[in-house]
Amino acid sequence: MSMHRPLLTQREAATACGVSRSTIRRRREAGELPGCVQDEERGWLIPVDALLAAGFRLHAPAPPEDAGCE
């Protein structure tokens, strides 16, 4: 019995990793996120393992909105 991590939409992956959707899309298109599949209803689905292998950190904190404005 193998355990597989979930597949995330590009939006979910971007949110979980604290990056933009275009970053996830560019990395997917460059072949840096293997195992992605296209779903008719949800669009591109990205394996969590592929995100981790590409160096993304899940649940990375988003940069503060007021960075440098103290």
N, C-alpha and C positions, 0 to 999 in steps of 0.2 A: 504494500500500500504506500504510494508516494503522495507526499503533500505538495500541492502546488499553491503558490501565492496567487492572489487575485489579479485579474486584468482590469486596468483602469482606463477610462476614456482619456483623451489628450487633456481635456479640461481638468479632470480629477488628478491626473499625473502632475500637471503644472501646479495645481493648488497644493498637492501633497509635498512637492519638492521645492516650493517657494520660487518658481520660475514662471516665465510667460508660456502661453500655449505655443507661440511661434518657436520658442527654444526647443520644446518637446518635438514639434513638427519637423524642425530642421534636423535634429539629431536622428529622428526616425527616418527621414528621407535620405540621410547620409549613411544609413545602414548601421548606426551605432546602437540601435535598440532592437536586437534580434527577437524574433518570435511575435512581432506585432501582427495582429489580424484585423481585417476590416469587417465590421458587423453592419448589416443593412440598417438597423435601427439606431445603434449607438455610435457609428463611425469607427475610427481607428481605436483599437484596444491595445494597451501597452502592458506587457507583463511587469509586475513589480520587480521580479528578479533582473530583468533587463535594465530597469532604472538603476538599481543598486550596482549592477556590474558596470554601468556607464559612469559611475561616480556620483550619482545624485544621492542626496540624503532625504529620506522621507520625513515629513513634518518639520522641515527646516523652517525656522522663524522667518516671517516676511520682514523686509527692511522697514524700519519705522517710517511712517508717512511724513513726519516732520524732521527727518534727519538733518542735522546741522542748523536747525532753526530754534535755538534755545534763547 
